[in-house]
Amino acid sequence: MQQRSLGPFQVSAIGLGCMNLSHAYGAPVSAEQGERVLLEALDAGVTLFDTATLYGFGANETLVGKVMQPHRNRFTLASKCGMGGVDVAGDGKLVRVIDGRPETIRQQCEDSLRRLRTDVIDLYYLHRWDKKVPIEDSVGALADLVKAGKIRSIGLSEVSATTLRKAHAVHPIAALQTEYSLWTRNPEIAVLDACKELGVAFVAFSPVGRGFLCGDLADVDTLDAKDIRRSMPRFAPDHYAANLALLPAYRALAQELGCSMAQLAIAWLLHKAPHIIPIPGTTRVDHLHDDLGAADVTLSADAIARLEALIHSGNVVGSRYNPQGNSEVDTEVF
């Protein structure tokens, strides 16, 4: 596997987003299936594994910790704080809460270390900027965790170039993570350039457009009732029907280039800049190996130009989040 720089680490050019195994796209997979995917990824050369406090309200970190602890020296471990499950009503039901207060960050880190069965987390992200808390205060708490030896480096998720610069002035930021793919181009406004300027790795989640760019989801009515895509405007039936019209030409180009549609989407990201690290997620071993095959796909400048003309911010219908989701992120928009 090709390597790329992420803060003090050299990691595989393609990482693994572990969320899908426990969270967001319907029922979680079995522990056995989750273990199979994680270990197959490790054996295939993946050395960046990404989880979070939020995913499965701790279940994903627990899975990663149980399966990966015996192999801890073989990979870079990333997790996230600042957004988790809280029993707000006192009825035992956890709901998602964004909380970037220093005391919450410290407690979530201790909980993550325990679930992950490790003494230190290599890369610890602020999952969302809590806009009630100055970014300097949240990053200051993370900097204290670095000093204490609890984490090795700091990351941010879903923030703007302006917020990145404010945070970086408090403590060096190793990585910024946000959604980036052919159909989500917002990072091109300012964040990608800011990351390059500051020496910050850009970690691209949902590199295959939450499955859209794989070409397998023809009918959104088949999605699980709890699938988060049901709340996303792009996947609303009318919008999605319009977006599907973009895929035949994209599929034809993938066939022409001799790769799968997923590989084409991930290869495009790898070609965009050397500081970009895609982290596709999957619950299936065959899809995992297909995703990783993107590292072997070479795209010419002409192929990249054709791709970017086919699918871009101007012809994708619907925003990526609903109004509530949009209010929670701090990213530039077209």
N, C-alpha and C positions, 0 to 999 in steps of 0.2 A: 504494500500500500504506500502511495506517495505520502509525504509528510508536509505539514504546514506549521507555522509558528503560532502559538497562542500564549501570550505572556511569557513566562519562563519555561514553557513546555513545548516540545515537539510532539504533535499529535497526528493521527491519520487524517488525510485530506477530507475524508468523509467520516463523520461520527455517527453515533446512534442516539436518536431521541427515544427515550424509554417510556414516555407518557402513554403511548398507545396500549401498552401491556396492562394498564390498570385504570385508565381514565379517558373520558371525553367522547369516545366513539362507541358507546354502548357498553354491554357487559364486558368486564375484564376477562382476559384469557385465563386459563388454568395456570396454576403455579408451575406445572410441568412444562407447559408450552412457553411460558415466560422464560424459564430457565434455558430451554432449548434455544430460543432466539438470542439470549444474552451470550451464551457460551459459543454459539456458532459465529456471532459477530466477533468475539474476542479471537477465536481461532482463525478467522478470516483476515485479521490484521487491524480491526478497529481498536483504537486506543483512546477514544473520547466517548464517554458514556454520560448522558445528560438526564437528570431526574429533577424532582422538586418536592418541597414540602406539600404543595397543593395536590399533586397527582395521587388520586385515590385517598386523599386525606391521610397521607403517610404510607399507604400500602405499597406504592411504587418504590419508595426508598427502602422499605422493609424487604421487598423482593430483591432489589439490586444488592442490598447488603448481604442477604443470605447467600445469594448465588455467587457474587463476585468477591467476597471477602478473602477466600483462599487465593485469589489471583490479584490482590490489591496492588502489587508492585508492577503489574503489567499494563496499567492503563491510567489515564487522567480522569478523575472523578469530578463531575460538575453537579451541583444542586442549587436550589434557589430558596430564598426566604422572602418575607414581606407579603405573602399571600397564602393563606391556609384555611383550614376548616375550623370554625369556632361554633360552640354551642351557645348561640346568641339568646335563644328563648328559654334555655334551661330545661329543654325537653329531651336532651340527648341527640337531637338531630343537628348535624354539622352543616353549616352554610359557609360559602366562600367569603372571606373578608380580607381586604387589603389593609395592611397595618405595617407601616414602616418606622414605628417608634423604636428607638434603640433598645429598650427593654424587651420588646417583642422579637427583634432580630437576634438578640443574645439567647433568648429562650428557644427560639426555633432552631438555632444552630446547635444547641445542646441536644435537642430532640433528634435532629438530623444525624448528628454524629452517632447517637445511640442506635437509630434504625439502620444506618449504613454500616455499622460495625467497624468503624474506623476512628483513628485518633485525629485525623485531619482531612479536610475537604480541599481538594486542589483548587477548584474554582467555585466561588460562591456568589451567585447573582442576587441582586435585588430584583425580584420577579416583576413587580410593578412599583413605580414611584408612587408612594402615598402622597398625594398633593396637599394633604393637611400637615405634612412634615417636610421641612426644608431638605432638599436632596443632600445638602452638606451634612445634616445631622444623621441621616441614614447611612451615608457613606462613611462618616466618622465612626459610627458603631462597627461597621465592617472593618475599618482600618484597625480598630481596637482588637478585633478577632484575629487579624493578621499578626499583630504584635504578641497576642497571647498564644500563637501557634495553633489556633483552632482551624484556620483556613490559610491557604497559601496565596491566593490572589482573589481579586474582586471583579465581578461582572455586573452589568446592567442589562435589563430587558425592556424592550418597547419604550425607549426614550428618544428624545430629539437630539440633534447635534448640540443645541444650546445647553441642554441638561447634561449631556456627556461632558462638555467642557467644564461646567461648574463642578461636576463630580471629580473629574480628572485633576482639578486644582487642589482637591483635598487629599486624594491618594491616587496613584496610578491605576487606571482601569485596564484590565487585561483583555476583556472581551465585551462586546455589545451584541446582544441577541435580539433579533426581531424576525418577523415573517418576511421572506423574500423569495420570489419565484417569478417566472415569466408573467403570471397574472397578478402579482403584487409587487409593484415597482417603487413603492414609497421610499425605500432607503436610498434610491438614486437621487432624491432631491438634495440631501445634505449629509446624511449620516455616513454613507460609504466614504465620502471624501474626508469627513472629520476623523473617522477611524484610521484612514490611511495616514493622515497628517500626524496623529497622535501616537501611532504605532499600536493601535488597538485592533485585535482580531474581530472580524464580523462573523458571527455564527448565525447561519440562516436556517430558521425552523420552517416547517411546512414547505420544503423545496419542491414538492410535487403538487402544490396547491390543494392540500388536504384530500388528495386522491384524484382531483379533477384532471390533472395532467397525465395520469396513468391511463385514462380512457376507459376505465372499467365501470364507472358509475354512470349508467345511462338514465336511471330513474331515481330521483331523490325520495320518492315515496317508499322505496325499499330500505331507507335508513332506519336504524333502530330508534325507538321512540325517545331514548335519552341521548342520542347522538347530538353533540353540540352544533353540528352543521345545520340542524333544523332551525337554529336561531340566527343563522348568518344570512344576510340578504342575498349574497351571491348564489346561495343554494335554495332560495325560494323558487317554487316551481316555474313561474314565468321567467324570472331572471336566468335560472339555470338552463331553461330551454334555449334562450338566446345565446348563452355561453357555449352550449354544446355545438353550436354552429361553427365555432372556431376550431373544433378538433379535427375534422376530416383532413384539412390541409396540413395540420400539425402531425397527424398520424402518417400521412404520406411522406412527409419530410423525414420522419424517424425511419421509415422503411427504406427510403432512398439512402440514408446514411448508415444503415445496417445495425441499428440499435433499437432498444425498446423505447416507448414513449417516456417512461420514468427515467431511463438513463439519459435521454436527451435533455430533460429538464434539469437534472443534477449536473450533467456535463456543462451545460450553459453557465451555471453558477461558478463551477470550477474555473472556467475560462474567463470570467468577468474580471477577476483580480486575485492575486495570490494570497491576500489576507482574508478571503472568504472561505468559510468552512461550513458546508451543508450538513445538517443532522436529520436525515429522513428517519421516520419511525415506521415500524411495521409489526405485525403480530405473526408474520409467516416467514419461515426460513427461505422459501423460494423467492419471495419478494426481497428479502434482505440481500441475497446474493445478486439479484438483478440490480438493485440499487447500487451496490458496491462496484458493479461492473462499469458504472459511469466513469470511474477513474481511468479506464482504458479507452474511452471515447475521445477522439480528436476532432475538434470542430475548426473549420476554416473561417476566416473573417467573413467570407460570403455566406456560409451557413449560419453564422451568428446573426448577420444582418437580416437574412430571410426569416429566421426565428422571431426576431424582435419586431418584425413587420407583421407577423401572423398574430401574435398575442401580446397585448400591451395595455397600459392603463387607459388608453383611449377607447378600446373596444370591449373591455370586460364590463359586464353589467352588474351593478350592485356593489355596495361597500363591503369590506371584509368583516366588519363587526356591526351589530345592531347599535342603536343609540347608547345603550348602557355600556356596551363594550368599548365604543369609541370614546366615551367620557373617561374611561379608566386608563387609556394609554396616552402617551405623550410623544406621538410621532408626527412628522410632517405629512401632509396629505396633498395630493394633486387637486 
